[in-house]
Amino acid sequence: MVAAHRAAWSQTVYFDGSVSSDFHNPANWEFDTPPGANPDDVTSIEDGLTAVYSTGTTTLGYLRVGTADKGRINDATAFGRLLMTGGTIEVINVNTLAIGRENLNHYSPPLGADYDVSSLVDGGDMLLWQRQFGSTTELAADGSNNGTVDAADLVVWKNGYGDIVYGGEIVMTGASTIKSNGILVGERTKGLLDIGPEAVVEVRIFDGATFGGTEDLRVGTWGPAYETFGGEPGLNGDGLVIVEGTLNAKDLYLSEHGAKGEIRLEGGTVNLNGELIMDFCAGCVSDPVLLAQQSAKVTIVGSGGAFNVGLDPDPAVIDPNPPPRSIRAAAPTARFSFIADAGGVTPITVVNNPDETSGTANIATAKLDVNLDAYTSSAPLTLIDAPPGGLLGTFGAVTFLGSRTATVTYDALNGDVLLTNFTSAGAAARAIAAAIPEPAAWLSAAAALVGLRSLRCRAADGHAT
């Protein structure tokens, strides 16, 4: 009786595209239910479909893209895409906008012909089929589910070649906007949030009447390094956020719970009122093999953007209890990658907020990759710009990818990581940088550092993080 009552007011409404790809047309949704008609409904886009949102404002309680539930595990594909060309979508409940949410362990045999579980049906699946041909025990390539890897599975592969079979994407082009009370990207499998040049994502708190303040963005949530304590296996969170437009949020978690998470700045603006968190692995196992599958990555492409950490949203009002505003990257699974253009690179800035406590940048043991091939100047480049005395630690490994190298200089007094003394090597050079702190800077900043060490510890076929 209770279940029947609940079904009457709350249900998962799937996009079926029966008429077109138009998100706004009720006929394209199960039960001909227009999205937002009931804020308790879960709006879901999967089944290999793309829904196009183009105009107006729609308020939802839940939005899941590429997030199959257990009742639909026999679907041919769980992949879903939301393409926004304009308009605004608001998601008002906490952390109910999820991109790439399903658990891969629910699918046996693998979806379609994705035998190597890469999300894309491609040549890698064909190679696995060849290796397992004739087997009745190793059945990853048994797409026909007949108990033997045979010719029938090759037919499945041919019919599915090029398909994306799991994960989710939200691709924003034009003047489109998302406002959401928390966002999860790559919650259990692959997820992509692509913010185009004119697009805006506001990760805000919804207080029951309006959006305000800021809320967290979590990229790569549940991964293989998470200790499930008898729960569901098959966790493979792998999230990517590409920013060409504007992203405003509070804390940005990369690689939460043993997953993979990456944010890639490509000329856009990232404003975090709180922290950039790359050292968090709650509930993770101690197995080094599983831990090695975790990664947290920030990629900066070119010099035309802005990446701000700890930006006070209202500097005219002094906050007596400001939130933590630091870069937390003191982990060997944290990685920073800078790809220079002719103008250099966009620095990651820990904002120095006047009259308030500002954050620090702890990069101890993190990794740094740099490509300077497009940068021909000899002018120093700033990679990380923290407040004076706010730089903690040094990179654990530095790699130059290309034909040009430099010296990595840690200016602890001013809180900066810089590249200086550029040199050209052979085209195949892969050099390890000379990481040289400035002695005078370390001595001058020693006292200040003592008080700062109480830190709080585009492609649809996949991406590397």
Summary of the structure (lengths in Angstrom):
residues: 465
radius of gyration: 23.6
end to end distance: 47.4
largest distance: 74.7
contacts: 1704
relative contact order: 0.08
helix: 12%
strand: 34%
